[in-house]
Amino acid sequence: MLEDRIEGRLDELRRLGKDLADARALRFHLEHSRKAVIAMAMKTAESKGHTTAAAQEREAYASAEYDTWLRGATEAVREAERLGLEWDVIDKRFRAWQSVQATERAEMQFT
C-alpha cells in the first residue's frame, strides 16, 4: 500500500516533469524567436514605405504578428510557471511526508 502511494507520487512527478520540460522548451523557443518576429515585421513595414529603422521598429511592435507572438509567449511563461509551482508543491509534500516517516521510525526505535 505504502509503495503504491510512493510510486503514484513518483509517476505524478515524472508526468509533471515532462510537461514542465515541454513548457520550458516552448518558452525558450518563443523568447529566442522574438528578434526574428520583429525583423520580419520590420521588413513588412519597410515594404509599406517606412524607410527609417525607428519607423520600421515602431510598426513591428504595433503589428499583428508581434501581438500574436507576445500572446503566445505570455501563455508559455504562464504555463511554465504554473507547472513549476505545481512541481514545487508536490516536491514539498513528498519531502514533508518523508520527514514524518523518518520521525515515526525514530520514535519506534526508542519505544
N, C-alpha and C positions, 0 to 999 in steps of 0.2 A: 504494500500500500504506500509506504513512505517513498520507496524507489519510484513508483509510478508518478507520484506528485513531483519528485525531483526531475524525472525525465520529462514530465509535462512542462515544467518551467524552462528546462533547457531547450525543448522543442520550440517553445514560445520565443526564447531569446534567439534561436537560430533563424526563425522566420522573420522576426523583427530586425535582426542583424542584416539579413538580405535586403529587406525593404529599406532600411536605413542606408545601406551602401548604395542602392539604386537611387535613392533620393539625393544623396550627397553627390553622386556622379552626375546626375542631371543638373544639380545646382552648379557644379564645377563647369559643365559644358555651357550652361547659359551665361555664367559670369564671364567666361572666356570668349563667348561669341558676340559679346556686346559691341566690341570695336568693329567687327565685320558688319553687324546690322547698321551701325552708324555710317560706316563707309559706303555701304550700298545705298542708304537713304541720301547721303551727300551726293552720290553720283546721279541719283534721280533728280535731286534739286538742281544740280548743275545742268542737266539736260532740259530743265524747265526755265533756264535763264538766270539762275542765281550764280553769279560768277565769283564772288569772294568766298573764301573758306568760312568766314564768320556767318554769312548768309546761308551757306550750304549746311553748316552745323546747326544753325537755328531751325532750318526746315527739317533737318534729320530728326532732331529731338521732338519736333511737333508732328512727325509723320505717324501714320497708322502702323507701319512696320515696327517702329520703335515702341509704340504703345503696346502692341501685341507682345513684343519681346519682354517688355517691362512687366506686363501682367503674368507672363509665363515664369519669369524669374522670381517674381513675388510669391507665386504659388509654390515654386520649387523650394524657396527658402522656408516658407511656412511649413511645408510637409517635412523637410529635413529637420527642422527644429521640433516639430511635433513628435516625430519618431525618436529623435534624440532624447526628448524629455520622457517619452514612454519607456525607452531603454533604461534611463536612469531610475525611474520609479521601480521597474521590475528588478533591476540590479540591487537597489536598496532594500526592497522587500526580501530578496533572496539572502542578502547579507545579514539582515536582521533575523531571519529565520535560522541561518547558520549560527548566529550568536546565541540565540535561545537554545538551540540544540546543544551547543558546547556547554552552556551554563547547566543545562539539565544533566548532561553526562558528568560534569564536575560534581554536581550535588549528589548524584547517585554513588560516586566513589567515596564520599565522606559520610554516607548514611549506613 
